[in-house]
Amino acid sequence: MLAHVEDTGLAPPPAGGRAASFDAFYATNAPRLVRQLHAMTGDLADAQDCVQEACARAWQRWDRLQQYDAPEAWVRTVAWNLAVSRARRVRTAARALLRSGPPADVPALSPDHVALVHALRALPADQRRALVLHHLADLPVAQVAQETGVPVGTVKARLSRGRAALALHLTEEASRG
């Protein structure tokens, strides 16, 4: 390796290779790129997200990019394109929201609904999921089994245990209230 470096006049790669080279690039350039993109977009959080995404894409191509005269320019361009795409999506969503008008009034939650949600939260996740899919989404036991990736017997057991635990929680809730 050294003979090759001396013959070609190329500097040896930094210690640690590809990762160390990218780490040095990132540490040197990312803060500056965030400041630049923040100035261009006016949104610091968006600038940080876009630069981070652009740097992740640069890492995937680092073997090629590190050979560029200005890999920072590539990252800045990608970050800018990401910011523009995000701004377009926001504008499109805002226009769609304006076209659809204000959302319909949502009725207040009843005390029974609040108690049910509170009781469901107290159940193990697998029982809660089975109860919601079967009773609230009106899925048959076989479809719940397919969707959750467990046998039908397991779904039936979860439903039975979940109903018993739910009844206990709701009874306790009613006695407290």
C-alpha positions in Angstrom: 0.0 0.0 0.0 2.7 2.5 0.9 4.7 1.9 -2.3 1.5 2.5 -4.3 0.9 5.8 -2.4 4.4 7.0 -2.9 4.3 6.1 -6.6 1.0 7.8 -7.3 1.5 10.8 -5.0 -1.9 10.2 -3.4 -2.3 10.7 0.3 -3.2 7.6 2.3 -6.8 7.3 3.4 -7.5 8.6 6.9 -7.0 6.1 9.8 -10.1 4.1 10.2 -11.0 4.2 6.5 -14.4 5.0 5.1 -16.2 5.6 8.4 -13.5 7.9 9.8 -13.4 9.8 6.5 -17.2 10.3 6.6 -17.2 11.2 10.3 -14.6 13.9 9.7 -16.7 15.3 6.7 -19.9 15.2 8.8 -18.3 16.9 11.8 -16.9 19.6 9.7 -19.7 20.3 7.3 -23.1 19.3 8.9 -23.3 22.3 11.3 -22.5 24.7 8.5 -25.0 23.1 6.1 -27.7 23.3 8.8 -27.1 27.0 9.2 -27.1 27.6 5.4 -30.3 25.6 4.9 -31.9 27.3 7.9 -31.2 30.6 6.3 -32.6 29.4 3.0 -35.8 27.8 4.4 -36.4 29.8 7.6 -37.2 26.6 9.5 -34.4 25.3 11.8 -36.1 21.9 12.5 -36.7 21.3 8.8 -33.2 22.3 8.0 -31.8 19.9 10.5 -34.0 17.0 9.3 -33.1 17.7 5.6 -29.4 17.9 6.2 -29.5 14.7 8.3 -31.3 12.9 5.5 -28.9 14.3 2.9 -26.0 13.1 5.0 -27.5 9.7 5.4 -27.8 9.5 1.6 -24.2 10.7 1.3 -23.0 8.0 3.6 -24.6 5.4 1.3 -22.6 6.8 -1.6 -19.5 7.9 0.4 -17.0 5.8 -1.6 -17.9 7.8 -4.7 -18.7 11.2 -3.1 -15.4 11.5 -1.2 -13.7 11.6 -4.5 -15.7 14.7 -5.6 -14.0 18.1 -5.4 -16.8 19.4 -3.2 -18.9 16.6 -1.6 -20.4 19.4 0.6 -22.1 20.8 -2.5 -23.7 17.5 -3.3 -25.1 17.2 0.3 -26.3 20.8 0.2 -28.1 20.2 -3.1 -29.8 17.1 -1.8 -30.8 18.8 1.4 -32.2 21.7 -0.6 -34.2 19.4 -2.8 -35.5 17.6 0.2 -36.6 20.9 1.7 -38.3 21.9 -1.5 -40.2 18.6 -1.7 -41.3 19.0 1.9 -42.5 22.5 1.3 -44.5 21.3 -1.8 -46.1 18.6 0.3 -47.1 21.1 3.0 -48.6 23.5 0.4 -50.5 20.6 -1.2 -51.9 19.5 2.1 -52.8 23.0 3.1 -54.7 23.5 -0.2 -56.5 20.2 0.3 -57.5 21.2 3.8 -58.8 24.5 2.5 -60.8 22.8 -0.2 -62.4 20.3 2.2 -63.4 23.0 4.7 -63.4 22.9 8.4 -63.6 19.6 10.1 -67.0 18.4 11.4 -67.8 19.0 15.0 -66.7 16.0 17.1 -69.0 15.2 19.9 -67.5 15.1 23.4 -66.5 11.7 24.7 -69.1 10.1 27.0 -68.0 8.9 30.4 -68.6 5.3 29.3 -66.2 5.7 26.4 -63.6 7.2 28.7 -64.0 4.3 31.2 -63.8 1.7 28.4 -60.6 3.2 27.0 -59.1 3.4 30.5 -60.0 -0.2 31.2 -58.6 -1.4 27.8 -55.3 0.3 28.6 -55.0 -1.8 31.7 -55.1 -5.0 29.7 -52.1 -6.8 28.1 -51.6 -5.6 24.5 -52.4 -8.9 22.9 -55.8 -9.1 24.7 -56.6 -5.5 24.0 -55.8 -6.0 20.3 -57.9 -9.1 20.0 -60.9 -7.3 21.8 -60.7 -4.2 19.6 -60.4 -6.2 16.4 -63.2 -8.5 17.2 -65.7 -6.3 19.0 -64.9 -2.8 17.7 -63.7 -3.6 14.2 -66.3 -6.4 13.9 -63.8 -8.9 12.5 -64.6 -12.6 12.9 -62.2 -14.7 15.1 -60.6 -16.3 12.1 -59.7 -12.9 10.6 -58.4 -11.7 13.9 -56.2 -14.8 14.0 -54.9 -14.2 10.5 -54.2 -10.5 11.1 -52.4 -11.1 14.4 -50.5 -14.2 13.2 -51.7 -16.5 15.9 -54.0 -19.6 15.9 -57.7 -19.3 16.3 -57.6 -21.0 19.7 -55.2 -18.3 20.9 -57.5 -15.6 19.8 -60.4 -17.2 21.6 -58.3 -17.5 24.8 -57.3 -13.8 24.5 -60.9 -12.8 23.9 -62.1 -14.8 26.9 -59.4 -13.6 29.3 -59.6 -10.0 27.9 -63.4 -9.9 28.5 -63.0 -11.2 32.0 -60.3 -8.7 32.8 -62.2 -5.9 31.1 -65.4 -6.7 33.1 -63.3 -6.6 36.3 -61.7 -3.2 35.4 -65.1 -1.7 34.4 -66.7 -3.0 37.6 -63.9 -1.5 39.7 -64.2 1.8 37.7 -68.0 1.9 38.3 -67.6 1.3 42.0 -65.1 4.1 42.3 -67.1 6.6 40.3 
